[in-house]
């Protein structure tokens, strides 16, 4: 046979139940195996991260709505002490502050886009390369993976928590100590 090898797909072989590959490659094709394994690992990681962050967002929404409802009914019907109702009334504001500063939905979207980009590279590697891919073919996908990771790292840094977001925004080039010019 004149092919690199074949892939046996099976489920449940790894810890998380995700798929993995058993590759039987001819000599010189280990790069495909390592790149496919790396892509699969990263796809699983970023997919799980996106799901976890979306779970956090949904949990925060449920807590916010429930505390608001409980505070409303507790205050109107005088079911609890005013301190309890006041504490429940604070929860939606705190949740909104946490959501605005931590930016969980944006981070989940970033992880999902990263996963989608990785899946596209995996698709190219496994199904769009020639039957006997050259080292340049695999290197091209590896280069695209490096570019994707660099772009996603920039987005990650942009979404990172930063205390500077609480500072007032001053105009560029304007020093607050400097006096305005007289006409």
Residue frames relative to the residue before (quaternion, step in Angstrom):
aa qw qx qy qz dx dy dz
X 1.0000 0.0000 0.0000 0.0000 0.00 0.00 0.00
X 0.2613 -0.7745 0.5626 0.1242 3.51 -1.05 0.83
X 0.5010 0.6050 -0.4797 0.3909 3.55 0.48 1.15
X 0.6553 -0.5401 0.3660 0.3807 3.48 -1.27 0.52
X 0.7262 -0.3404 0.2797 0.5278 3.54 0.77 -0.88
X 0.3575 -0.7033 0.5416 0.2903 3.52 -1.16 -0.37
X 0.3559 -0.7231 0.5638 0.1805 3.47 -1.27 0.51
X 0.1651 -0.7492 0.6341 0.0966 3.51 -0.93 0.93
X 0.1804 -0.7915 0.5789 0.0767 3.54 -0.66 1.13
X 0.1147 0.7851 -0.6027 0.0848 3.57 -0.79 0.95
X 0.3776 -0.7384 0.5264 0.1875 3.53 -1.21 0.57
X 0.8065 0.3466 -0.2320 0.4190 3.50 -1.31 0.42
X 0.4896 0.6881 -0.4294 0.3200 3.60 1.19 0.12
X 0.7292 0.3720 -0.2326 0.5252 3.57 1.16 -0.43
X 0.7551 -0.4193 0.2591 0.4323 3.55 -1.30 0.24
X 0.7802 0.3734 -0.1878 0.4654 3.56 0.74 -1.06
X 0.5405 -0.6307 0.4076 0.3793 3.60 1.21 0.00
X 0.4689 0.6685 -0.4586 0.3505 3.58 1.22 0.11
X 0.6100 -0.5762 0.4016 0.3669 3.52 -1.23 0.42
X 0.0456 -0.7660 0.6389 0.0544 3.51 -1.22 0.44
X 0.4190 -0.7235 0.5040 0.2167 3.53 -1.22 0.37
X 0.1598 -0.6946 0.6854 0.1491 3.47 -1.24 0.58
X 0.1089 -0.8214 0.5596 0.0192 3.53 -0.43 1.19
X 0.0945 -0.7448 0.6580 0.0584 3.48 -1.06 0.83
X 0.0343 0.8496 -0.5185 0.0908 3.53 0.14 1.32
X 0.4855 -0.5934 0.5486 0.3336 3.48 -1.30 0.45
X 0.6805 -0.4857 0.3311 0.4376 3.59 -1.16 0.30
X 0.7790 0.3456 -0.2674 0.4497 3.55 -1.11 0.74
X 0.6892 0.4789 -0.2957 0.4563 3.60 1.17 -0.08
X 0.3231 0.7663 -0.4966 0.2487 3.60 1.16 0.38
X 0.5509 0.6126 -0.4023 0.3994 3.60 1.13 -0.51
X 0.6206 0.5385 -0.3427 0.4554 3.59 1.00 -0.77
X 0.6597 0.5193 -0.3012 0.4521 3.55 0.92 -0.95
X 0.6986 0.4704 -0.2819 0.4595 3.57 0.79 -0.97
X 0.6626 0.4893 -0.3137 0.4724 3.58 0.95 -0.80
X 0.6451 0.5072 -0.3243 0.4705 3.62 0.95 -0.80
X 0.6507 0.5101 -0.3167 0.4649 3.60 0.96 -0.82
X 0.6557 0.5085 -0.3058 0.4669 3.57 0.96 -0.85
X 0.6518 0.5029 -0.3152 0.4722 3.58 0.96 -0.82
X 0.6510 0.5175 -0.3201 0.4539 3.60 0.93 -0.86
X 0.6455 0.5183 -0.3155 0.4638 3.57 0.96 -0.87
X 0.6981 0.4663 -0.2743 0.4691 3.60 0.88 -0.91
X 0.6030 0.5466 -0.3563 0.4589 3.60 1.07 -0.68
X 0.6646 0.4979 -0.2972 0.4712 3.57 0.92 -0.91
X 0.6544 0.5290 -0.3098 0.4426 3.58 0.90 -0.95
X 0.7431 0.4140 -0.2467 0.4642 3.60 0.70 -1.03
X 0.5913 0.5446 -0.3670 0.4681 3.59 1.14 -0.50
X 0.6675 0.4900 -0.2922 0.4785 3.57 0.96 -0.88
X 0.6424 0.5212 -0.3283 0.4560 3.60 0.97 -0.80
X 0.6389 0.5191 -0.3265 0.4645 3.59 0.97 -0.82
X 0.6634 0.5023 -0.3059 0.4626 3.59 0.93 -0.88
X 0.6553 0.5135 -0.3187 0.4531 3.60 0.93 -0.83
X 0.6712 0.4889 -0.3067 0.4652 3.58 0.92 -0.85
X 0.6391 0.5042 -0.3324 0.4763 3.60 1.02 -0.70
X 0.6051 0.5360 -0.3490 0.4741 3.58 1.10 -0.63
X 0.6343 0.5237 -0.3267 0.4655 3.60 0.97 -0.83
X 0.6483 0.5148 -0.3148 0.4643 3.59 0.95 -0.88
X 0.6760 0.4863 -0.3004 0.4651 3.59 0.87 -0.91
X 0.6303 0.5287 -0.3282 0.4642 3.58 1.00 -0.81
X 0.6646 0.5015 -0.3067 0.4612 3.59 0.91 -0.90
X 0.6377 0.5228 -0.3289 0.4604 3.58 1.02 -0.76
X 0.6582 0.5048 -0.3097 0.4647 3.58 0.94 -0.86
X 0.6485 0.5071 -0.3165 0.4713 3.59 0.93 -0.87
X 0.6514 0.5263 -0.3157 0.4462 3.59 0.95 -0.86
X 0.6907 0.4695 -0.2833 0.4715 3.57 0.82 -0.98
X 0.6731 0.4982 -0.3110 0.4495 3.59 0.86 -0.88
X 0.6713 0.4842 -0.3175 0.4627 3.60 0.88 -0.82
X 0.6290 0.5283 -0.3361 0.4607 3.57 1.05 -0.70
X 0.6606 0.4978 -0.2998 0.4753 3.58 0.95 -0.89
X 0.6734 0.4933 -0.3002 0.4616 3.58 0.89 -0.92
X 0.6518 0.5021 -0.3227 0.4679 3.59 0.96 -0.80
X 0.6506 0.5259 -0.3165 0.4471 3.58 0.98 -0.81
X 0.7194 0.4201 -0.2531 0.4918 3.56 0.77 -1.01
X 0.6306 0.5379 -0.3347 0.4483 3.59 1.01 -0.73
X 0.6861 0.4677 -0.2816 0.4808 3.58 1.03 -0.74
X 0.6826 0.4924 -0.2928 0.4537 3.56 0.93 -0.87
X 0.7684 0.3549 -0.1798 0.5012 3.56 0.91 -0.90
X 0.3489 -0.7726 0.4617 0.2611 3.55 1.35 0.00
X 0.2025 0.8096 -0.5152 0.1953 3.54 0.91 1.05
X 0.7941 0.1998 -0.0800 0.5685 3.58 1.08 -0.71
X 0.6509 -0.4764 0.4042 0.4314 3.50 -1.35 0.13
X 0.6242 -0.5673 0.3855 0.3741 3.54 -1.18 0.52
X 0.5923 0.5663 -0.3701 0.4376 3.62 1.12 -0.53
X 0.6497 0.5110 -0.3059 0.4725 3.57 1.03 -0.84
X 0.6602 0.4933 -0.3041 0.4777 3.57 0.92 -0.87
X 0.6435 0.5211 -0.3182 0.4616 3.58 1.00 -0.79
X 0.6488 0.5091 -0.3161 0.4690 3.57 0.98 -0.82
X 0.6549 0.4982 -0.3097 0.4764 3.59 0.98 -0.81
X 0.6462 0.5255 -0.3183 0.4527 3.57 1.05 -0.72
X 0.6228 0.5482 -0.3387 0.4437 3.61 1.16 -0.48
X 0.5646 0.6559 -0.3788 0.3279 3.59 1.08 -0.70
X 0.6675 0.4918 -0.3490 0.4367 3.71 0.74 -0.77
X 0.6472 0.5127 -0.3227 0.4627 3.58 1.01 -0.75
X 0.6477 0.5062 -0.3134 0.4754 3.56 0.98 -0.83
X 0.6573 0.5030 -0.3115 0.4669 3.60 0.94 -0.86
X 0.6393 0.5130 -0.3310 0.4675 3.60 0.98 -0.75
X 0.6374 0.5207 -0.3212 0.4684 3.57 1.00 -0.80
X 0.6618 0.4956 -0.3062 0.4718 3.59 0.90 -0.91
X 0.6664 0.5052 -0.3084 0.4534 3.59 0.89 -0.89
X 0.6791 0.4930 -0.2960 0.4563 3.58 0.97 -0.82
X 0.7229 0.4360 -0.2600 0.4687 3.59 0.96 -0.76
X 0.7343 0.4196 -0.2454 0.4738 3.61 0.93 -0.79
X 0.2083 -0.8425 0.4773 0.1375 3.60 1.28 -0.39
X 0.0467 0.8532 -0.5146 0.0706 3.55 0.85 1.02
X 0.6646 0.4940 -0.3484 0.4391 3.68 0.81 -0.76
X 0.6496 0.5129 -0.3192 0.4615 3.59 0.99 -0.79
X 0.6505 0.5040 -0.3152 0.4727 3.57 1.04 -0.76
X 0.6314 0.5204 -0.3336 0.4683 3.59 1.02 -0.73
X 0.6454 0.5127 -0.3143 0.4710 3.56 1.00 -0.82
X 0.6309 0.5302 -0.3337 0.4577 3.58 1.00 -0.77
X 0.6587 0.4960 -0.3113 0.4725 3.59 0.93 -0.88
X 0.6533 0.5086 -0.3202 0.4604 3.60 0.97 -0.79
X 0.6569 0.4902 -0.3171 0.4772 3.61 0.98 -0.77
X 0.6114 0.5341 -0.3418 0.4734 3.58 1.07 -0.74
X 0.6513 0.5126 -0.3082 0.4671 3.58 0.93 -0.92
X 0.6621 0.5093 -0.3082 0.4554 3.58 0.94 -0.86
X 0.6434 0.5121 -0.3154 0.4736 3.58 1.03 -0.77
X 0.6464 0.5098 -0.3069 0.4775 3.56 1.03 -0.81
X 0.6448 0.5175 -0.3214 0.4617 3.57 1.00 -0.78
X 0.6280 0.5243 -0.3364 0.4663 3.59 1.06 -0.69
X 0.6505 0.4975 -0.3147 0.4799 3.59 1.01 -0.78
X 0.6335 0.5249 -0.3233 0.4677 3.58 1.01 -0.79
X 0.6280 0.5350 -0.3198 0.4659 3.56 1.01 -0.85
X 0.6526 0.5090 -0.3071 0.4698 3.56 0.96 -0.87
X 0.6697 0.5226 -0.2968 0.4362 3.55 0.90 -0.97
X 0.7734 0.3956 -0.1994 0.4535 3.55 0.79 -1.04
X 0.8434 0.2451 -0.0787 0.4717 3.59 0.91 -0.80
X 0.7428 0.4183 -0.2414 0.4636 3.62 1.12 -0.35
X 0.5553 0.5768 -0.4102 0.4367 3.58 1.23 -0.02
X 0.6058 -0.5339 0.4192 0.4150 3.58 -1.17 0.37
X 0.6906 -0.4910 0.3310 0.4153 3.55 -1.28 0.38
X 0.7578 0.1809 -0.1098 0.6172 3.57 1.09 -0.71
X 0.1197 -0.8366 0.5292 0.0756 3.60 0.28 1.20
X 0.4274 -0.6788 0.5353 0.2646 3.51 -1.13 0.71
X 0.6637 -0.4768 0.3845 0.4293 3.54 -1.31 0.18
X 0.6169 0.5529 -0.3412 0.4442 3.60 1.11 -0.65
X 0.6126 0.5481 -0.3486 0.4503 3.60 1.07 -0.73
X 0.6956 0.4571 -0.2664 0.4861 3.55 0.86 -0.98
X 0.6341 0.5280 -0.3291 0.4591 3.58 1.04 -0.77
X 0.6140 0.5510 -0.3461 0.4468 3.61 1.06 -0.66
X 0.6608 0.4807 -0.3032 0.4903 3.57 0.98 -0.81
X 0.6341 0.5243 -0.3256 0.4657 3.58 1.01 -0.78
X 0.6360 0.5177 -0.3237 0.4720 3.58 1.02 -0.76
X 0.6520 0.5027 -0.3102 0.4754 3.58 0.98 -0.83
X 0.6106 0.5391 -0.3418 0.4688 3.58 1.12 -0.65
X 0.6389 0.5170 -0.3175 0.4729 3.58 0.99 -0.81
X 0.6500 0.5082 -0.3087 0.4733 3.60 0.97 -0.85
X 0.6483 0.5158 -0.3134 0.4641 3.58 0.96 -0.88
X 0.6664 0.4992 -0.3065 0.4612 3.59 0.90 -0.88
X 0.6423 0.5158 -0.3280 0.4624 3.61 0.97 -0.78
X 0.6579 0.5030 -0.3097 0.4672 3.60 0.95 -0.86
X 0.6798 0.4791 -0.2913 0.4727 3.58 0.94 -0.85
X 0.6045 0.5435 -0.3581 0.4593 3.61 1.10 -0.59
X 0.6316 0.5174 -0.3332 0.4714 3.60 1.01 -0.76
X 0.6559 0.4955 -0.3134 0.4754 3.57 0.97 -0.81
X 0.6225 0.5400 -0.3378 0.4548 3.57 1.03 -0.76
X 0.6592 0.5006 -0.3047 0.4712 3.57 0.94 -0.86
X 0.6437 0.5161 -0.3254 0.4619 3.59 1.05 -0.71
X 0.7146 0.4367 -0.2491 0.4864 3.60 1.11 -0.62
X 0.4769 0.6892 -0.4386 0.3242 3.59 1.22 -0.17
X 0.5648 -0.5891 0.4590 0.3510 3.53 -1.19 0.64
X 0.0250 0.7931 -0.6042 0.0729 3.53 -0.89 0.97
X 0.4363 -0.7149 0.4832 0.2552 3.56 -0.73 1.05
X 0.5596 0.6227 -0.3901 0.3833 3.61 1.14 -0.43
X 0.5657 0.6073 -0.3986 0.3903 3.59 1.14 -0.36
X 0.6556 0.5047 -0.3127 0.4665 3.59 1.24 -0.27
X 0.5522 0.5975 -0.3978 0.4240 3.57 1.27 -0.16
X 0.5486 -0.5900 0.4705 0.3600 3.55 -1.19 0.47
X 0.4135 -0.7060 0.5172 0.2513 3.54 -1.08 0.69
X 0.1751 -0.7810 0.5943 0.0790 3.54 -0.65 1.16
X 0.5626 -0.5919 0.4484 0.3633 3.54 -1.16 0.54
X 0.5322 -0.6291 0.4606 0.3300 3.53 -1.09 0.76
X 0.8277 0.2254 -0.1805 0.4812 3.51 -1.06 0.83
X 0.6376 0.5053 -0.3331 0.4767 3.59 1.24 0.01
X 0.1914 -0.7705 0.6009 0.0925 3.55 -0.62 1.11
X 0.4400 -0.7285 0.4588 0.2552 3.58 -0.68 1.11
X 0.6523 0.5114 -0.3202 0.4587 3.62 1.16 -0.45
X 0.6035 0.5786 -0.3518 0.4210 3.56 1.19 -0.46
X 0.4281 -0.6952 0.5208 0.2493 3.57 -1.01 0.88
X 0.4933 -0.6389 0.4855 0.3359 3.59 -1.02 0.69
X 0.5486 -0.6228 0.4318 0.3532 3.61 -1.05 0.64
X 0.4142 -0.6926 0.5331 0.2541 3.56 -1.13 0.71
X 0.4671 -0.6966 0.4684 0.2779 3.59 -0.99 0.79
